Amino acid sequence: MNNRDRKDPPDPTEDRDCPETPQERRERKQHESENHDEALEETFPASDPVSPFVPAKTPD
């Protein structure tokens, strides 16, 4: 299972020259939706909304 978020910097060991297939896109979007739903359930009930993920800047 991939433990990386799509917002993480690219993995230099991963060589991907072709764009994702429609099936891969559906699976990625489904996974993102499930993660969002789980985060929402874990914060309920709460008065504050789920905060969006803001990745840290990569060191230069």
N, C-alpha and C positions, 0 to 999 in steps of 0.2 A: 504494500500500500504506500502511496506517495504521501509523505508528511509535509510537503511544501505547499504554500499558498501561492495562488497565481500572481500575487503582488510581490513575492520574494524575487530577489535578483536571479537571473538565469543561472542554472547549474553549468559550470564550465565543462563538466564531464559528459553532459547530455548534448548530443549533436542532433539537432532537429532542423532539417532544411525545408521540409514540406509543411504547409499549414495543416491545422487539425481537420479531421474529417467531420462531416455532419454528425456521425455517431459519437465521436469523441467530444464534440461541442455539447451535444445533448447530455452526455454523461457528466461533463464538467459542470454544466449549468444545474443539473439535478443535484450534484454533490454540493454545490454552493448553496442551493436552496435548502437542502437538508441541514447544512451547517448553520445557516441563518435561523432556521426554525428551532434548532436545538439551543442556540444562544438565547433566543427569545424566551423559550420555555424555562431555561435556567435562571433568567432574570425576573421571571414573573412570580408574584406580583411585585411591582416596583413602580415608583412614580417617575423614574427617569427612563427614557427610551434607550435601546441598545446603541452604544456608540460605535461609529464606523472604525474599522481598523486603519491606522495610519502607520505605514512602514517607516522605520528609521532610515536615515540617509546612510548610504554605503560609505565606508571609509575610503578615502582616496589613496 
